[in-house]
Amino acid sequence: MTTANDSIDFLYQTLCQNQWKRIGAYPHHGFSTPLFSLYTKDSCGIGEYLDLIPMIEWAASMKMTVIQLLPLNDTGLDSSPYNSLSAFALNPLFLSLHALPDLDSELKDQLKDLQGLTSLDHVHYKNVMAKKEAFTKVYWQKYGQKIIAEGDYDSFVKDNPWLPGYALFRTLKERSGFVHFKDWPKAWRDPDHWPTLAQQESSNIEYHYFIQYLCHIQLKKVQAFALENKVHLMGDIPILMSPDSADVWQFPHLFHTDLAAGVPPDMFSPDGQYWGFPLYNWPAFEKENYRWWQWRLKKAENYFDIYRVDHIIGFFRIWAIRLKQRPIDGFFLPSDSKEWVTQGKAILSMMIESSSMLPIGEDLGTIPHTVRQCMHELGISGTKVMRWERDWQGDLSFLPISEYPLDSLCTVSTHDSDTLQLWWVNEKDSAIRYATNKGWTYLPELSYEHRFEILLDSHRARSLFHINLLQEYLALFPELTWPRPEHERINIPGTISPFNWSYRYRQPIEEIIKHKPLKEAMQKLIQ
């Protein structure tokens, strides 16, 4: 039988060996938070890049070493971080306006109005976007050239070859009222005409360069602070791109736009899911030596030490659905299951060799054993959601946390699932079984003691990573969470709702980090 030490030694011999050496193959504890959910007294309607600094300091004070984030890409008018306008551009909504240099009295007065938006119980994206964009355009006109001249702007532009395409696309999106690019004038969709458009829109294009530069500076500051405090930021790389993105517009040969990705019917989604994202044309990527993917990973490693590989099974095979057809009518690509591991291993190997970040795979759902074996051989950790780690082929018993593989991330919930309390009520049969195994009497309301013990199990699992949603810890203390448990959910997959991706913590960061009982409880969990 392989011992724990033997397994750790093995990780240092995998393709990810350099990444493991950088992070350290020992237990890491932390929490996951959407950036948009955070806010301080200075935040303008939504969580902002520099709001992460007090969270890093707080995590370090508890000896937590990882903060996991959702994707931070520019999503335009969309609230979903997985439906971005660009694989590279950072979201301007997260720019910390109060920290911009040279703010005059007029701009400081405007900030007061923006800061009032955080008093709402959810993020109101369109309102925040309109007001923050109006602010930054005035700021650009007043101070843009001065800041460009004083900083390292030229190097930033040179080091980011995706910028020209994104900035032109973003400008045209605004010109068109954010309609899908397929409905743009023919000239806007013609690459031969793009240089002319770029000249005509040079001022607007430079504005978007400038905003990306400011976002980059702030997030680099956050990353530097994290490194100083020995906290690793964990980013998120969505596997797919929006069909209405700068990348699909600029590089259509890299995508199968006649097909949409989804998932087949399974135990988690009986009807399957239709996501609507185009599929990758992997032979076209390979022909270009995966240049686009290398750009993407190099951009991300400016800010992160670890990254979540979204829907990792999709690199091996993906469920393809013809446009506007039902998920059940889809099919796997590649169609031959013998090609799945060959394809996935080649792509993931390229990703590992292209970046210093440690990948952690989101391998939830129905995953072939050969895929998990390949991940293990490469040194890529999987994800273990405790409520789903069960003997599905047998008596449905919960698997012992002592049997989780070392190369895994253990958690009690995800941004796409019910929180612990909602699971406890909505899936009562499973919760009763869990309570019975623990020797508890099932009650619909999780007590402090039972909630603490479940969280404790997540931090005692054999996994090397132990990361839970921040609200799962906050729920230990009712004053830190919303009265209705439904209000604590981040997203419900397959639904369209103004509440998806708009979750905001009940309390500002200042109140969270000074809550002594919360800090004491979290410290006990990781001792």
C-alpha positions as CSV (number, residue, x, y, z in Angstrom):
1,M,0.0,0.0,0.0
2,T,1.3,3.5,-0.9
3,T,2.0,5.6,2.2
4,A,1.3,9.3,2.6
5,N,5.0,10.1,2.4
6,D,5.4,8.0,-0.7
7,S,2.5,9.8,-2.3
8,I,4.0,13.2,-1.5
9,D,7.3,12.1,-3.0
10,F,5.5,11.0,-6.1
11,L,4.1,14.5,-6.6
12,Y,7.6,15.8,-6.8
13,Q,8.3,13.4,-9.7
14,T,5.2,14.3,-11.9
15,L,5.1,16.7,-14.8
16,C,3.9,19.3,-12.2
17,Q,6.9,18.7,-10.0
18,N,8.2,22.3,-10.4
19,Q,4.8,23.7,-9.5
20,W,4.5,21.4,-6.5
21,K,7.9,22.5,-5.3
22,R,6.8,26.2,-5.6
23,I,3.6,25.7,-3.6
24,G,4.8,22.9,-1.3
25,A,3.2,19.5,-1.1
26,Y,1.9,19.9,2.4
27,P,-1.6,20.6,3.7
28,H,-2.9,24.0,2.6
29,H,-6.0,25.6,4.2
30,G,-8.0,28.6,2.9
31,F,-11.3,30.0,1.7
32,S,-13.0,30.8,-1.6
33,T,-14.7,34.1,-2.3
34,P,-16.1,35.8,-5.4
35,L,-14.4,39.1,-5.6
36,F,-17.7,40.7,-6.5
37,S,-19.1,39.7,-3.1
38,L,-16.6,41.6,-1.0
39,Y,-16.8,45.3,-0.1
40,T,-15.3,47.8,2.2
41,K,-16.3,51.4,3.1
42,D,-14.3,52.5,0.0
43,S,-15.7,50.0,-2.5
44,C,-17.9,51.4,-5.3
45,G,-20.8,49.1,-5.7
46,I,-18.9,45.8,-6.1
47,G,-15.8,44.1,-4.7
48,E,-12.6,45.5,-6.0
49,Y,-9.0,44.3,-6.5
50,L,-7.6,46.1,-3.5
51,D,-10.3,44.7,-1.3
52,L,-8.3,41.5,-1.4
53,I,-5.4,43.0,0.6
54,P,-7.2,43.0,4.0
55,M,-8.5,39.5,3.2
56,I,-5.0,38.3,2.6
57,E,-3.7,39.9,5.8
58,W,-6.6,38.2,7.7
59,A,-5.9,34.8,6.1
60,A,-2.2,35.1,6.9
61,S,-3.0,35.9,10.5
62,M,-4.9,32.6,10.8
63,K,-2.1,30.6,9.0
64,M,-4.3,30.1,6.0
65,T,-2.3,29.8,2.8
66,V,-4.8,29.9,-0.1
67,I,-7.5,32.4,-1.2
68,Q,-9.5,31.0,-4.2
69,L,-11.2,33.4,-6.6
70,L,-13.7,33.1,-9.4
71,P,-12.6,34.3,-12.9
72,L,-11.7,38.0,-13.0
73,N,-12.2,38.6,-16.8
74,D,-14.1,41.4,-18.4
75,T,-17.7,40.2,-18.8
76,G,-19.2,43.4,-20.3
77,L,-22.9,43.6,-19.4
78,D,-23.0,40.0,-18.2
79,S,-22.7,39.1,-14.6
80,S,-21.4,35.6,-15.1
81,P,-17.6,35.3,-14.6
82,Y,-17.7,32.3,-17.0
83,N,-19.1,34.3,-19.9
84,S,-16.4,36.8,-20.6
85,L,-15.7,39.1,-23.5
86,S,-12.0,38.1,-23.4
87,A,-9.8,35.3,-22.2
88,F,-7.2,37.9,-21.2
89,A,-8.7,41.3,-20.2
90,L,-9.4,42.0,-16.5
91,N,-12.8,43.2,-15.5
92,P,-12.9,47.0,-15.2
93,L,-15.7,46.8,-12.7
94,F,-13.2,45.5,-10.1
95,L,-10.9,48.6,-10.4
96,S,-10.5,50.2,-7.0
97,L,-11.4,53.8,-7.9
98,H,-10.6,55.3,-4.5
99,A,-6.9,54.3,-4.9
100,L,-6.3,55.8,-8.3
101,P,-3.6,58.5,-8.2
102,D,-4.3,62.3,-8.5
103,L,-8.0,62.2,-7.6
104,D,-9.3,65.8,-7.5
105,S,-12.2,67.1,-5.3
106,E,-14.7,66.7,-8.2
107,L,-13.8,63.0,-8.7
108,K,-13.8,62.4,-4.9
109,D,-17.3,63.8,-4.7
110,Q,-18.4,61.4,-7.5
111,L,-17.0,58.5,-5.5
112,K,-19.4,59.1,-2.6
113,D,-22.3,58.4,-4.9
114,L,-20.7,55.2,-6.2
115,Q,-19.8,54.0,-2.7
116,G,-23.5,54.2,-1.8
117,L,-24.2,51.3,-4.2
118,T,-22.7,48.8,-1.7
119,S,-25.6,49.4,0.6
120,L,-27.8,47.3,-1.6
121,D,-28.1,43.6,-0.7
122,H,-27.0,42.4,-4.2
123,V,-24.7,43.7,-6.8
124,H,-26.5,45.7,-9.5
125,Y,-24.1,45.2,-12.4
126,K,-25.6,47.5,-15.1
127,N,-25.9,50.4,-12.7
128,V,-22.4,49.9,-11.3
129,M,-20.9,49.5,-14.8
130,A,-22.5,52.7,-16.1
131,K,-21.4,54.8,-13.1
132,K,-17.9,53.4,-12.9
133,E,-17.3,53.7,-16.6
134,A,-18.5,57.3,-16.6
135,F,-16.0,58.0,-13.7
136,T,-13.1,56.3,-15.5
137,K,-13.7,58.1,-18.7
138,V,-13.5,61.4,-17.0
139,Y,-10.4,60.2,-15.1
140,W,-8.8,59.1,-18.4
141,Q,-9.4,62.6,-20.0
142,K,-7.9,64.4,-17.0
143,Y,-5.0,62.2,-16.0
144,G,-4.5,59.4,-18.5
145,Q,-1.6,60.8,-20.4
146,K,0.2,61.8,-17.2
147,I,-0.1,58.3,-15.7
148,I,1.0,56.7,-19.0
149,A,4.1,58.9,-19.1
150,E,5.1,58.2,-15.5
151,G,4.6,54.4,-15.4
152,D,5.7,51.3,-17.2
153,Y,2.8,51.5,-19.7
154,D,4.9,50.8,-22.8
155,S,6.2,47.5,-21.4
156,F,2.7,46.5,-20.4
157,V,1.4,47.0,-24.0
158,K,4.4,45.2,-25.5
159,D,4.0,42.2,-23.1
160,N,0.3,41.8,-23.9
161,P,-0.2,41.0,-27.6
162,W,-3.9,40.3,-27.1
163,L,-4.6,44.0,-26.3
164,P,-5.1,45.4,-29.8
165,G,-7.8,42.9,-30.7
166,Y,-9.6,43.2,-27.4
167,A,-9.5,47.0,-27.3
168,L,-11.0,47.3,-30.8
169,F,-13.6,44.6,-30.0
170,R,-14.6,46.4,-26.7
171,T,-14.8,49.7,-28.5
172,L,-17.1,48.3,-31.3
173,K,-19.2,46.5,-28.6
174,E,-19.9,49.9,-27.1
175,R,-20.5,51.5,-30.5
176,S,-23.1,48.8,-31.3
177,G,-24.9,49.0,-27.9
178,F,-23.4,45.6,-27.0
179,V,-25.2,43.6,-29.7
180,H,-23.7,40.3,-30.7
181,F,-20.8,40.8,-33.2
182,K,-22.5,38.5,-35.7
183,D,-25.0,41.4,-36.1
184,W,-22.4,44.1,-36.7
185,P,-21.9,45.8,-40.0
186,K,-20.0,43.6,-42.5
187,A,-16.9,45.9,-42.4
188,W,-16.6,45.3,-38.6
189,R,-16.4,41.6,-39.2
190,D,-13.8,41.9,-41.9
191,P,-10.2,41.5,-40.6
192,D,-9.0,43.5,-43.7
193,H,-10.9,46.5,-42.4
194,W,-9.8,46.3,-38.8
195,P,-6.6,48.5,-39.2
196,T,-8.8,51.3,-40.6
197,L,-11.3,50.9,-37.7
198,A,-8.4,51.0,-35.3
199,Q,-7.2,54.3,-36.7
200,Q,-10.7,55.8,-36.5
201,E,-11.2,54.6,-32.9
202,S,-7.7,55.3,-31.7
203,S,-8.7,57.4,-28.7
204,N,-11.3,54.9,-27.5
205,I,-8.9,52.0,-28.0
206,E,-6.2,53.7,-25.9
207,Y,-8.8,54.3,-23.2
208,H,-9.3,50.5,-23.0
209,Y,-5.5,50.0,-23.0
210,F,-5.3,52.4,-20.1
211,I,-8.0,50.7,-18.1
212,Q,-6.4,47.3,-18.5
213,Y,-3.1,48.9,-17.4
214,L,-4.7,50.2,-14.2
215,C,-6.3,46.8,-13.5
216,H,-3.0,45.1,-14.0
217,I,-1.1,47.5,-11.6
218,Q,-3.7,46.9,-8.9
219,L,-3.9,43.1,-9.2
220,K,-0.1,42.9,-9.3
221,K,0.0,44.9,-6.1
222,V,-2.4,42.4,-4.6
223,Q,-0.2,39.5,-5.8
224,A,2.9,41.0,-4.3
225,F,1.2,41.5,-1.0
226,A,0.0,37.9,-1.0
227,L,3.6,36.7,-1.7
228,E,4.9,38.8,1.2
229,N,2.3,37.2,3.5
230,K,2.9,33.7,2.2
231,V,-0.7,33.4,0.8
232,H,-1.3,31.8,-2.6
233,L,-3.9,33.3,-4.8
234,M,-5.8,30.7,-6.7
235,G,-7.3,31.9,-10.0
236,D,-9.9,30.2,-12.3
237,I,-9.5,29.5,-16.0
238,P,-12.9,28.9,-17.6
239,I,-12.6,26.1,-20.2
240,L,-14.8,27.7,-22.8
241,M,-15.3,31.1,-24.4
242,S,-18.4,33.1,-25.0
243,P,-19.6,32.9,-28.6
244,D,-19.7,36.8,-28.4
245,S,-16.1,37.4,-27.3
246,A,-13.1,39.1,-28.7
247,D,-11.4,35.7,-29.1
248,V,-14.1,34.1,-31.2
249,W,-14.4,37.3,-33.3
250,Q,-10.7,37.6,-33.8
251,F,-9.7,33.9,-34.1
252,P,-12.8,32.1,-35.6
253,H,-10.6,29.3,-37.0
254,L,-9.8,28.2,-33.5
255,F,-13.5,27.5,-32.6
256,H,-16.3,25.2,-33.9
257,T,-19.1,27.8,-33.9
258,D,-21.6,25.4,-35.4
259,L,-21.6,23.4,-32.2
260,A,-22.3,24.2,-28.6
261,A,-20.9,22.7,-25.4
262,G,-22.9,21.1,-22.7
263,V,-23.2,18.0,-20.6
264,P,-25.3,14.8,-21.2
265,P,-28.0,13.8,-18.8
266,D,-26.6,12.4,-15.6
267,M,-27.4,12.0,-11.9
268,F,-26.7,15.7,-11.3
269,S,-28.7,17.0,-14.4
270,P,-31.3,14.5,-15.6
271,D,-32.0,16.6,-18.7
272,G,-28.4,17.4,-19.4
273,Q,-27.2,21.0,-19.9
274,Y,-26.9,23.3,-23.0
275,W,-24.2,25.9,-22.3
276,G,-24.1,27.6,-25.7
277,F,-20.3,28.0,-25.8
278,P,-18.5,27.1,-29.0
279,L,-16.1,24.2,-29.0
280,Y,-12.4,24.4,-29.5
281,N,-10.8,23.3,-32.8
282,W,-7.9,21.5,-31.2
283,P,-6.1,20.6,-34.5
284,A,-6.0,24.3,-35.3
285,F,-4.6,25.1,-31.9
286,E,-1.9,22.5,-32.3
287,K,-1.0,23.8,-35.7
288,E,-0.2,27.2,-34.0
289,N,1.7,25.5,-31.2
290,Y,-1.2,26.4,-28.8
291,R,-0.1,30.1,-28.9
292,W,-3.4,31.4,-27.7
293,W,-3.4,29.1,-24.7
294,Q,0.2,30.0,-23.8
295,W,-0.8,33.7,-23.9
296,R,-3.7,33.0,-21.6
297,L,-1.7,31.1,-19.0
298,K,1.1,33.6,-19.1
299,K,-1.4,36.4,-18.4
300,A,-2.9,34.5,-15.5
301,E,0.5,33.7,-13.9
302,N,1.0,37.5,-13.4
303,Y,-1.4,37.2,-10.6
304,F,-1.9,33.6,-9.4
305,D,0.2,30.7,-8.0
306,I,-2.6,28.1,-8.5
307,Y,-5.4,27.9,-10.9
308,R,-8.6,25.9,-11.1
309,V,-9.0,24.1,-14.4
310,D,-12.7,24.5,-15.1
311,H,-14.5,21.3,-16.4
312,I,-11.3,19.5,-16.8
313,I,-13.0,16.5,-18.5
314,G,-13.7,18.8,-21.4
315,F,-10.1,18.7,-22.4
316,F,-10.4,14.9,-22.8
317,R,-13.8,14.9,-24.4
318,I,-16.7,17.3,-24.5
319,W,-20.4,16.9,-25.1
320,A,-21.2,18.6,-28.4
321,I,-24.7,19.8,-29.3
322,R,-25.8,21.2,-32.6
323,L,-27.1,24.7,-32.2
324,K,-30.4,25.0,-30.4
325,Q,-30.9,21.2,-30.1
326,R,-31.6,19.4,-26.9
327,P,-28.6,18.2,-24.7
328,I,-29.9,14.6,-25.0
329,D,-29.3,14.8,-28.8
330,G,-25.6,15.7,-28.4
331,F,-22.5,13.5,-28.8
332,F,-19.0,13.3,-27.5
333,L,-16.0,14.8,-29.3
334,P,-13.8,12.9,-29.9
335,S,-16.3,10.2,-30.6
336,D,-13.8,7.4,-30.1
337,S,-13.3,7.0,-26.3
338,K,-9.8,5.5,-27.1
339,E,-8.7,9.1,-28.1
340,W,-9.9,10.8,-24.9
341,V,-6.8,10.3,-22.7
342,T,-4.4,10.9,-25.6
343,Q,-6.0,14.2,-26.4
344,G,-6.4,15.3,-22.7
345,K,-2.9,14.4,-21.7
346,A,-1.4,16.3,-24.7
347,I,-3.4,19.5,-23.9
348,L,-2.8,19.4,-20.1
349,S,0.9,18.6,-20.6
350,M,1.1,21.7,-22.8
351,M,-0.6,23.8,-20.1
352,I,1.7,22.5,-17.4
353,E,4.8,23.2,-19.4
354,S,3.6,26.7,-20.4
355,S,3.1,28.0,-16.8
356,S,4.5,28.1,-13.3
357,M,1.1,27.9,-11.8
358,L,-0.1,24.7,-10.2
359,P,-3.3,23.4,-11.8
360,I,-6.2,21.9,-9.8
361,G,-8.9,20.2,-11.8
362,E,-12.6,20.6,-11.4
363,D,-13.5,17.0,-12.1
364,L,-17.0,16.8,-10.7
365,G,-19.8,14.7,-12.3
366,T,-19.3,11.5,-14.2
367,I,-15.6,11.2,-14.9
368,P,-14.0,8.1,-16.4
369,H,-11.4,6.4,-14.2
370,T,-8.8,6.7,-17.0
371,V,-9.2,10.5,-16.9
372,R,-8.6,10.7,-13.1
373,Q,-5.6,8.3,-13.5
374,C,-4.1,10.6,-16.1
375,M,-4.6,13.6,-13.8
376,H,-2.8,11.7,-11.0
377,E,0.1,10.8,-13.3
378,L,0.5,14.4,-14.4
379,G,0.3,15.7,-10.8
380,I,-3.0,17.5,-11.2
381,S,-5.2,17.4,-8.1
382,G,-8.9,16.7,-8.4
383,T,-11.8,18.2,-6.4
384,K,-13.7,16.4,-3.6
385,V,-17.1,17.8,-2.5
386,M,-17.8,15.9,0.6
387,R,-21.6,15.4,0.0
388,W,-20.9,13.8,-3.4
389,E,-18.1,11.5,-2.3
390,R,-20.2,8.4,-1.8
391,D,-20.4,4.8,-2.8
392,W,-22.6,5.4,-5.8
393,Q,-22.4,1.8,-7.1
394,G,-23.2,0.3,-3.7
395,D,-25.0,1.4,-0.5
396,L,-24.6,5.2,-1.1
397,S,-22.5,5.5,2.1
398,F,-20.2,8.5,2.4
399,L,-16.6,7.7,1.7
400,P,-14.3,8.2,4.7
401,I,-12.3,11.5,4.5
402,S,-9.2,9.4,5.4
403,E,-9.5,7.8,1.9
404,Y,-9.4,10.9,-0.1
405,P,-6.3,11.1,-2.3
406,L,-3.5,13.4,-1.2
407,D,-3.6,15.1,-4.6
408,S,-7.1,16.6,-4.1
409,L,-8.9,19.7,-2.9
410,C,-11.6,19.0,-0.3
411,T,-14.6,21.3,0.2
412,V,-18.2,21.1,1.5
413,S,-19.7,23.1,-1.3
414,T,-19.0,25.0,-4.5
415,H,-20.2,28.3,-6.1
416,D,-22.6,26.2,-8.2
417,S,-24.1,24.1,-5.4
418,D,-26.4,24.6,-2.5
419,T,-24.6,25.9,0.6
420,L,-24.2,23.4,3.5
421,Q,-27.5,24.6,5.1
422,L,-29.4,24.5,1.9
423,W,-28.2,20.9,1.1
424,W,-29.1,19.9,4.7
425,V,-32.7,20.9,4.0
426,N,-33.1,20.4,0.2
427,E,-31.5,16.9,0.1
428,K,-33.0,15.7,3.4
429,D,-32.4,11.9,2.7
430,S,-28.7,12.4,2.2
431,A,-28.5,14.7,5.2
432,I,-30.2,12.2,7.4
433,R,-27.9,9.5,6.3
434,Y,-24.9,11.8,7.0
435,A,-26.3,12.7,10.5
436,T,-27.0,9.0,11.3
437,N,-23.4,8.1,10.3
438,K,-22.3,10.8,12.8
439,G,-24.6,9.6,15.5
440,W,-26.6,12.8,15.4
441,T,-30.3,13.4,15.6
442,Y,-31.3,15.1,12.3
443,L,-32.7,18.6,12.7
444,P,-33.5,20.9,9.8
445,E,-31.4,23.8,11.2
446,L,-27.7,22.9,11.4
447,S,-26.5,23.6,14.9
448,Y,-23.2,25.4,15.5
449,E,-21.6,22.2,16.8
450,H,-22.7,20.1,13.8
451,R,-21.7,22.7,11.3
452,F,-18.4,23.1,12.9
453,E,-17.8,19.4,12.9
454,I,-18.6,19.1,9.2
455,L,-16.2,22.0,8.4
456,L,-13.6,20.3,10.7
457,D,-13.9,17.1,8.7
458,S,-13.2,19.1,5.5
459,H,-10.0,20.4,7.1
460,R,-9.0,16.9,8.4
461,A,-9.5,15.1,5.1
462,R,-6.4,13.4,3.7
463,S,-6.4,16.0,0.8
464,L,-3.6,18.5,0.6
465,F,-6.0,21.4,-0.1
466,H,-8.8,22.3,2.2
467,I,-10.8,25.3,0.9
468,N,-14.4,26.2,1.6
469,L,-16.7,29.1,0.5
470,L,-16.2,32.0,3.0
471,Q,-19.9,32.0,3.7
472,E,-19.7,28.5,5.1
473,Y,-17.5,29.8,7.9
474,L,-19.6,33.0,8.3
475,A,-22.7,30.8,8.8
476,L,-21.3,29.7,12.2
477,F,-22.4,33.1,13.4
478,P,-25.9,34.2,12.2
479,E,-25.1,37.9,12.4
480,L,-22.6,37.5,9.6
481,T,-25.0,35.9,7.1
482,W,-28.4,36.8,5.6
483,P,-31.5,35.7,7.4
484,R,-32.7,33.5,4.5
485,P,-30.3,30.7,3.6
486,E,-31.3,31.1,-0.1
487,H,-29.7,34.5,0.0
488,E,-26.3,32.9,0.6
489,R,-26.2,31.0,-2.7
490,I,-23.9,32.3,-5.5
491,N,-25.3,30.6,-8.6
492,I,-27.9,28.1,-9.7
493,P,-26.7,26.5,-13.0
494,G,-29.1,26.3,-15.9
495,T,-31.2,29.2,-14.6
496,I,-31.4,32.9,-15.6
497,S,-31.9,35.1,-12.6
498,P,-30.7,38.6,-11.5
499,F,-29.6,36.9,-8.3
500,N,-27.0,34.6,-10.0
501,W,-23.5,35.9,-9.5
502,S,-24.8,39.0,-7.6
503,Y,-24.3,37.6,-4.1
504,R,-22.9,40.1,-1.6
505,Y,-21.8,39.3,2.0
506,R,-24.1,40.7,4.6
507,Q,-21.2,42.4,6.4
508,P,-18.3,44.5,4.9
509,I,-14.8,43.3,5.2
510,E,-14.1,45.5,8.1
511,E,-16.7,43.7,10.2
512,I,-15.8,40.2,9.1
513,I,-12.1,40.5,9.9
514,K,-12.6,42.1,13.3
515,H,-15.1,39.4,14.4
516,K,-13.1,37.6,17.1
517,P,-15.3,34.5,17.5
518,L,-15.1,33.8,13.7
519,K,-11.4,34.1,13.7
520,E,-11.0,31.8,16.7
521,A,-13.3,29.2,15.1
522,M,-11.5,29.3,11.8
523,Q,-8.1,28.9,13.6
524,K,-9.4,25.9,15.5
525,L,-10.5,24.3,12.3
526,I,-7.0,24.3,10.8
527,Q,-5.0,23.5,14.0
